[in-house]
Amino acid sequence: MEVFLFASGPLALGEVKVPVPFYLIRHPHGNVLVDGGNPLPVARDPRAHWGRLADIFEVHMSEEEHCAAQLHRHGFAPESVTHVVQTHLHIDHTGALGHFPAAEVVVHADELDSAQTGEQPLARGYVTADFEHPELNWRTFTGELDLFGDGTVQLLPTPGHSAGHVSLLLELEQTGPILITADAVDNRAQWEGAQPPRSLHNAEQAERSRERLRELAADRDPLLIFGHDPENFSALAHAPDSYD
């Protein structure tokens, strides 16, 4: 198994620019794309796709930085991606949806329900056009999910940032465990308790999810990959390099 790290171009909030990561896991039973970074339309016209959210998040992304284009350059055809795992469905994580025709889209049931049926989706971080593709092959789950049944790709519910947010625990032969917190923990300041987790759904759940991940890390000592941390992300190996 190999894990490749990518970014779809940073988002700027005022003077702060943060990476928007996505990940490709090459597993003996399939290629798994985790999130997809920013969707392609925001590389063309952010305001047309995001509306007023484009006033809050300034996009720095070209079409060549979209996940499908980057994977193609690294030798992964769209048809080779067998799974798209969504940590959640917020606007900067849905870039893969609609671009990988053979993929099963794996998402927590609470997340899909919240994104599709909740009120004021834009205020909660969702753009419904991102996931309203009739051809998508959704696979929902509740509780934890061992994606291949071998312990190598585990999806861990970490709600709070969103209703059905999940983080990933990967087990690699050489690297050992990797913990992808996604937006359950944006950065090291949140991890260390200097900042609260960024919650768009439930603050108490977000705190419990962070503590669950910290307890897991204390037990497993994984390589940590936070959701949007410039220093953390820049210190990691990026594609074409990989972790194995």
N, C-alpha and C positions, 0 to 999 in steps of 0.2 A: 504494500500500500504506500502511496505517495500523496503528499498534500502540497498544493501550489497556492501561493498567496498572490492576490491581485488587488488593485484599487481602480475604481472607475472615475477618478478625478476628485479633488477635494470639494467640500462645501465650505463656504465662508460665512461666519456669523460675526459681523463687524470686522474686527482685526484678527480674529482667530480662524485659521483654516484647519479643518479636520479631514482625515482620510475617510473614504467610503469603501471599505474592503468587501471583497467576495473571495470565495475559495473553491478550488477544484480538488476533489478527492478521487484519486485513481485507485480503485479497489478491484480485486479479482472478479467481483460479480457486477461491476458497472462503474461508470464515471458519475460522480455525485457533485453537482454544482450547489454550493451553499450560498443562498441569496444571489443577487445579480448586480448589486450596486444600483446606481441611478438608472432609470429607464431611458431608452433612446430618445424619446421626444424632448426631454429637457436639454439635450445637447443641441437641439435645433431652435426651440423656443420655450424657455422655462416658464414664462408667464402663461402661455397658451395651455400648458399642461398642468402646472401647479397652481395657477391663479395667485391669490394673495400670499401663498406660502413662498413664492419666488421673491417677495419683498423681505422675507426673513432669512431664507437660505439662498445665498448667492452661489450659483453653479459654476464650476470651472471644469468643464468636461467637453471633449470633442467626440464626434461620432466614432472615431477610431479607439476611444477609451471605453466604449460600451462593451459589456461582457462578451457578447457573441463575437465581436471583431477581435478582441484580445485572445479569446480561446482559439479562434481560427488561426491567428498568427503563430500560436504555440502548438499547432497540429491537432486540435480537437475540433472535429466537424460537429455541427449542431446535432446530427443524427447519432453521434457517439455518446451524448449525455443521456443517461438512463434515468437519473433522478435529479430533481431540483428540490432541495430542502429549504424551506422558508423559515428562518428564525422568527420572523413576523412579517407583516404586510405593509409596513410604513413606506412612505414615498421613496426613500433612498435604499430600499432593499428589494425592489420588485423588478429590477432590470432584466431578469431572465425570463419573465413570464411572457409566453407567446413566441419565443424564439427557438425553442428546443422541442421539436414536434414528437420525438420519441420518449420524452421524459414523463415520468410520474411525478406530480407535484405534491410534496409531502409537507403538511402543515398541521399544527395542533387544531383540533376541532373548535376550541374556544376562540382561537384567533380568526379562523375563517368566518365563524358565526358573527363575531364582533365587527369584522370588517364589512361584511355583506349586509348586516341588518341593523347595526347601531345607528343612532341619530348623530347628526353633524359629523360626518366622516372626516371632512377636511380639518376640523378643529382637533380631531383625535389622531391626525397624522396619516390619513388614508386618502388616496385618489382612486375612486372606484373603477375608473377606466383601466387602471393597471392590471386588475385581476378579473375583469368581466370579459374574458375570452372564452367563448363557448367550447372551443376545442381543447381546453385544458383538462388533463386527466388528474383530478384531485384525489389524493389519499389522505384522509384525516385520521387522527389518532387521539387517544386520551392517555393520561399517565405518561410514563417513560416509554421510549421506543428504541429498541436495539435494531437498527435498520437492516442489518444482514444476519442477525442472530448469532454473531460470532464475537461480540464485545468490542469491535473495532470502531464502530460509529454509533454512539449513543446520544439520543436526543433527550434532554432533561428539561422538564417544564420549569420555567423561571418567570412566572407572571408578575405583572406590576407595571413595567414599562408599557406593555400592552396586555390585553386580556389573555392571550395564549402564546406569549413569548416563550421561546425555548433557547437554551444554550447547548453546545455540543462538547462531548468528551470523546476524543479520539485516542486510540491506542496504536502506536507505531512500533515497529520492531527495533529500530535503531534510536529514534528520538525519545521513545517512551510516550507518556500521556501528553496530550495537548488539550487545553481547555479554551474553547472559543466562547467567550462570555456573550458575544453580540451586545445588544444594547441594555442587557441587564446590568452591565458595568461598562460605562463609556471609557473610563480612563483610570489611571492609578490613584488619583486623588479620591475618586469614589471608592475604589477598592480598599484604600487605607482608612476610609471613614472621614476624610477631610471635607468631602462633599456628599450630599445625599444622592442616591440613585435618581436618575431622571425619569420621572413617572408621568406617563400620559393616561394611565388607567387607574392605578391604586397604589398609593405611597406605602402603605403597610405591607402589601404583597411584595413591592419592590425591595423593601428592606429585608424581608425574610428570604427572598431569592438571592440577594447579595450574600447574606450570611450562609445560606446553603452552599453557595459556590466557594466561599472562603473556607468552610469546613472541609469541603471536598479537596480543595487545594492543599490544605494542611495535611491531609491524609495521603494524597497522591503526588504532591510536588510536581505539577504539570508545567509545561511551557504555557505561559499565559498570553492570550491574544485578546485585548480589550476591543470594545466596539468602535471607538472613534478617538484613538489616542495617537497623536503625531509621533511622539517620542517612542512609544512602544512599537508602533508599526514600522517606523524607519529602522529600528534595530533588528528586525526580523528578516529572514531570507525571502526574497520575492521571485516569482517566476521570471526566467525559466529554471532557477534553482528551486529545490523542493526539500521537504522533510520526509524521511522514510523510516 
